Amino acid sequence: MAHVATITIDHTKVPGDLTDYVGLIVPDGSAGYSALYALCLEGGGDIRLFKSDDTTELAREIVTFSVSAETGEIHYKYSGTLSSSVDTDIHVYADGSSSEPAATATYGSEAVWVDYKLVTHTGATDSSGNETLTANGGISAGDATGQIGAATNYDGVGDYFKSSGINLNATSATMQAWLRNSDISAEFRPWSVGETAAEGGSGQSQFGNIYSPQVNLSSNGIRGIASPIASTNRIITGYASFAQDTTYMLHQTFGSTTLRGYLNGSQVYSGSNASCVLPTGELFIYIGARPDGNIIKSHYEGWLGEFRWTDDTLSVNWITTEYNNQNSPSTFYSVAAVAGGSTSAQAARRGVIMMM
């Protein structure tokens, strides 16, 4: 298996050292990827990632990879410390013959998302393959182009996804997504998390919106909102500009004492969360709406993609790094083909692959 390219992460885009950072590589048609496209299989099943020691393999998920179109989307977990003081190299290997590892393999896709889940919005499942979303209102996963790959269009009336069985930590959690809202004329909730019965059941009145960002009509801004079960809303003041038809990355972190919101990698609100505790056991996630009593309301209108959650309170350094990575991959890292990596033999191998 040949080392065909080096990805170099710019340390100035990483404001603080991070442990087990989940990163994104977006291969394109630039010259740095030439050796990779010349060698690897269509679909990228033979791509492997290593640290610069060429010994430590990294778990990776090939979401998409096209040799013919020279496009792709690769997620990886950088095990150990991603440095904020020196550039980090990731070595890309391929041999034109190895097969895609099983999702459950040591360095397979599930290893990327052990503690950090991603909803692909193409198959309406999280990337570990363990959580399936139920579509409502005729919604179709992956019917829009988002900031990163596929997103989903929500019609603002009845579209939403529902997922149950999410066991978040009782004292901490983070949820996030890329979104582009096409209507800010009314309150909407991009997502909600809570403890509830099925739609129409009496238990739904106990939902409480315990974990949900809210866009408020009167100020056209994002505000945090957290409600413990059987208590009143805790609205966090401090608004951020939120324009219609504009793409944003939104994070909300839920800690044992504080609720925070981040827009495009920067904190925009913070408030005490001392009386708000996530219930233990099974929780329900609604993407694109929230339940209220026996009805579903606050529907989102626009596209939303790359929805992620974890039962940890992500740090501001992680959130800012993640925004830098996903908002502009080409400035977050550089890519260089290894000298001699694109040989005539590799080019010939590519020709064989393309005819298979």
C-alpha positions in Angstrom: 0.0 0.0 0.0 1.5 3.3 -1.1 1.7 6.6 0.8 0.3 8.9 -1.9 -0.6 12.2 -0.3 0.0 14.2 2.9 -2.7 16.4 4.5 -1.2 19.2 6.6 -3.5 20.8 9.1 -2.7 24.5 9.8 -2.2 24.8 13.6 -3.3 28.4 13.5 -6.8 27.1 12.7 -6.8 25.1 15.9 -7.1 27.5 18.9 -6.3 24.9 21.5 -5.0 21.3 21.7 -7.8 18.8 21.1 -8.2 15.1 22.0 -9.7 12.6 19.6 -10.8 15.4 17.2 -13.3 14.3 14.5 -12.2 16.0 11.3 -13.2 16.4 7.7 -11.3 16.0 4.4 -13.0 17.1 1.2 -10.9 15.8 -1.8 -11.3 18.0 -4.9 -9.6 18.4 -8.2 -6.6 20.2 -7.0 -3.1 18.9 -7.8 -2.4 17.6 -4.3 -4.9 14.7 -4.8 -3.6 13.7 -8.2 -1.7 10.6 -7.0 -4.7 9.5 -4.9 -7.1 9.7 -7.9 -4.5 8.0 -10.1 -4.3 5.0 -7.8 -7.3 4.4 -5.6 -10.6 2.6 -6.2 -13.8 4.3 -7.2 -15.6 4.7 -4.0 -12.4 5.0 -2.0 -12.6 1.7 -0.2 -8.8 1.2 -0.3 -8.0 4.6 1.3 -6.3 4.4 4.7 -5.2 7.3 6.9 -2.2 7.3 9.2 -0.4 9.7 11.5 2.9 11.0 10.3 4.7 8.2 12.1 3.2 5.9 9.3 2.3 3.4 12.1 -0.7 4.8 13.9 -3.8 4.2 11.7 -6.8 6.5 12.1 -10.4 5.5 12.0 -12.1 6.9 9.0 -15.5 7.0 7.2 -15.6 7.4 3.4 -19.0 9.1 3.0 -18.4 9.6 -0.8 -15.4 9.3 -3.0 -15.4 9.5 -6.8 -12.3 9.0 -8.9 -14.1 10.0 -12.0 -15.6 13.2 -10.7 -12.6 14.0 -8.4 -14.8 14.7 -5.4 -15.3 13.2 -1.9 -16.1 13.5 1.7 -14.0 11.7 4.4 -14.5 11.9 8.1 -11.7 10.7 10.5 -10.9 10.6 14.2 -7.5 12.0 15.0 -6.6 9.8 18.0 -4.6 11.5 20.7 -3.7 15.2 20.6 -4.4 17.5 17.6 -1.8 20.3 18.2 -2.5 24.0 18.3 1.2 24.9 18.3 2.6 22.9 15.3 1.1 21.7 12.1 -0.2 18.2 12.0 0.4 15.8 9.1 -1.9 13.0 8.1 -0.6 10.5 5.6 -3.0 9.1 3.0 -2.5 5.6 1.7 -4.1 3.6 -1.1 -3.2 0.6 -3.2 -6.0 0.3 -5.8 -7.0 -3.1 -4.5 -7.8 -3.2 -0.7 -11.5 -3.4 0.2 -13.6 -1.2 2.5 -13.2 -2.4 6.1 -16.3 -3.4 8.0 -18.0 -0.6 9.8 -17.3 -2.4 13.1 -13.6 -2.9 12.3 -11.0 -1.2 14.6 -10.5 1.6 12.1 -13.9 1.4 10.4 -16.6 4.0 10.2 -18.2 3.2 13.5 -14.9 3.9 15.3 -15.1 7.5 14.2 -18.6 8.0 15.8 -18.3 6.0 19.0 -19.1 9.0 21.2 -20.1 11.5 18.5 -23.0 10.8 16.2 -23.6 12.2 12.7 -26.9 12.0 10.9 -26.0 11.6 7.2 -29.3 13.0 5.8 -28.9 10.6 2.9 -30.1 7.4 4.5 -31.8 9.0 7.6 -29.4 7.1 9.9 -26.5 8.1 12.1 -23.2 7.1 10.7 -22.6 4.3 13.2 -25.7 2.7 11.6 -27.2 2.2 15.0 -29.9 4.9 15.0 -32.6 5.2 12.4 -34.7 8.3 12.1 -38.5 8.2 11.4 -39.5 10.7 8.7 -42.8 12.6 9.1 -44.7 14.9 6.7 -43.4 13.4 3.5 -39.9 14.6 4.1 -37.1 13.1 2.0 -33.6 12.7 3.4 -30.7 14.1 1.3 -32.9 16.1 -1.1 -30.8 19.3 -0.8 -27.2 20.3 -1.1 -25.9 21.6 2.2 -22.6 23.1 3.4 -21.1 19.6 3.5 -22.7 17.1 1.1 -26.3 16.3 1.4 -28.8 18.1 3.5 -32.6 17.9 3.9 -35.3 20.4 3.0 -38.0 21.1 5.6 -41.2 22.7 4.4 -42.1 24.6 7.6 -45.4 22.9 7.9 -45.2 19.2 8.7 -41.7 18.0 8.0 -39.5 16.6 10.7 -37.4 13.6 11.7 -37.8 11.8 15.0 -35.3 9.6 16.7 -35.8 7.7 20.0 -33.5 5.7 22.2 -30.8 8.4 22.6 -29.2 8.0 26.0 -27.5 11.3 26.5 -25.5 12.0 29.7 -27.7 13.5 32.4 -25.3 16.4 33.0 -23.9 17.3 29.6 -24.6 17.2 25.9 -23.9 19.0 22.6 -26.0 19.3 19.5 -25.2 21.0 16.3 -26.1 21.4 12.6 -25.5 23.5 9.5 -28.7 25.3 8.5 -30.1 27.8 6.1 -33.5 29.1 7.1 -35.8 30.4 4.4 -38.4 32.0 6.7 -37.7 34.0 9.9 -41.3 35.4 10.1 -42.1 33.0 13.0 -40.5 31.2 15.9 -38.8 27.9 14.8 -36.7 25.2 16.5 -34.1 23.5 14.3 -34.1 20.6 16.9 -35.5 19.6 20.2 -34.6 16.9 22.7 -36.8 15.5 25.5 -38.6 12.8 27.3 -41.9 12.1 25.6 -44.5 9.6 24.5 -45.6 9.0 21.0 -47.4 11.8 19.1 -50.9 12.3 20.4 -50.1 10.6 23.7 -50.7 12.3 27.0 -47.1 11.9 28.0 -46.1 14.4 25.4 -47.2 17.2 27.6 -44.2 16.4 29.8 -41.8 17.1 26.9 -40.8 20.5 28.3 -38.3 21.4 25.5 -35.5 20.7 27.9 -32.9 21.2 25.2 -33.7 23.3 22.2 -32.4 26.5 20.5 -35.1 28.9 19.5 -35.2 31.7 16.9 -37.4 34.5 18.2 -39.5 36.6 15.9 -39.4 39.9 17.8 -35.6 40.1 17.7 -34.7 37.9 14.7 -32.0 36.3 16.8 -31.0 33.0 18.4 -31.6 32.5 22.1 -31.1 29.6 24.2 -34.0 27.8 25.9 -34.0 25.0 28.4 -36.9 23.7 30.5 -36.7 21.1 33.2 -39.6 18.7 33.3 -42.7 20.1 35.1 -41.1 23.6 35.4 -41.0 26.8 33.5 -38.8 27.7 30.5 -35.4 29.0 31.2 -34.7 31.6 28.5 -31.2 32.8 28.1 -30.9 36.4 27.0 -28.3 37.5 24.6 -29.1 37.5 20.9 -27.2 37.0 17.7 -28.0 38.2 14.3 -29.7 35.6 12.2 -30.5 36.5 8.6 -32.8 34.7 6.2 -31.4 32.6 3.4 -27.9 32.7 5.0 -25.9 29.6 5.9 -24.9 29.1 9.6 -23.3 26.5 11.8 -25.2 26.3 15.1 -24.0 24.6 18.3 -25.7 24.3 21.6 -24.0 22.9 24.6 -25.7 21.7 27.8 -23.5 21.5 30.8 -24.2 20.8 34.5 -24.3 24.5 35.3 -24.4 26.4 32.0 -26.2 26.4 28.6 -24.3 28.0 25.8 -24.9 28.7 22.1 -22.4 29.2 19.3 -23.0 30.6 15.9 -20.3 30.0 13.2 -17.8 28.9 15.9 -18.3 31.8 18.2 -20.3 31.9 21.5 -23.4 34.1 21.2 -25.2 33.3 24.4 -24.7 31.8 27.8 -26.8 31.4 31.0 -27.2 29.5 34.2 -28.6 26.0 33.8 -28.4 24.9 37.5 -32.1 23.8 37.7 -32.2 22.0 34.3 -31.2 18.3 34.4 -31.6 16.0 31.5 -33.7 12.9 32.5 -31.9 9.6 32.4 -32.9 6.8 30.1 -34.5 7.0 26.7 -34.7 10.5 25.1 -36.3 11.6 21.8 -34.7 13.9 19.3 -36.8 15.9 16.9 -35.0 17.5 13.9 -37.0 20.3 12.3 -39.8 20.8 14.9 -40.8 20.3 18.5 -43.7 18.7 20.3 -46.0 20.8 22.5 -48.8 19.0 24.2 -50.4 16.7 21.7 -49.2 18.6 18.6 -46.0 19.1 16.7 -45.2 22.8 16.1 -42.4 25.3 15.6 -41.6 23.7 12.3 -38.4 24.6 10.6 -38.4 25.9 7.0 -35.2 25.7 5.0 -32.4 23.1 4.7 -30.6 21.5 7.6 -27.7 19.1 7.4 -24.8 17.5 9.2 -26.8 17.2 12.4 -24.6 15.8 15.2 -24.9 15.0 18.9 -22.7 13.8 21.7 -23.2 13.3 25.5 -20.2 15.6 26.2 -20.0 19.4 26.4 -17.7 20.3 23.5 -15.2 23.0 24.3 -15.1 26.3 22.5 -11.7 25.3 21.1 -13.3 22.2 19.5 -16.3 24.2 18.2 -14.1 26.9 16.6 -11.8 24.3 15.1 -14.8 22.4 13.7 -16.2 25.5 12.1 -12.8 26.4 10.6 -12.5 22.8 9.2 -16.0 22.5 7.8 -16.6 26.1 6.6 -13.4 26.2 4.6 -11.6 22.8 4.3 -9.1 24.2 1.7 -7.7 26.8 4.2 -7.9 24.5 7.2 -5.4 22.1 5.6 -3.2 21.8 2.6 -2.6 18.7 0.6 0.5 17.6 -1.3 1.1 14.5 -3.4 4.1 12.4 -2.4 7.0 12.7 -4.8 6.8 10.0 -7.4 3.4 8.9 -6.1 1.6 9.4 -9.4 3.5 6.9 -11.5 2.7 5.5 -14.9 1.9 2.2 -13.3 -0.6 3.8 -11.0 -2.2 5.7 -13.9 -2.5 2.4 -15.7 -4.0 0.8 -12.6 -6.6 3.6 -12.5 -7.5 2.9 -16.1 -8.2 -0.7 -15.2 -10.3 0.4 -12.3 -12.3 2.8 -14.4 -13.1 -0.1 -16.8 -14.3 -2.4 -14.0 
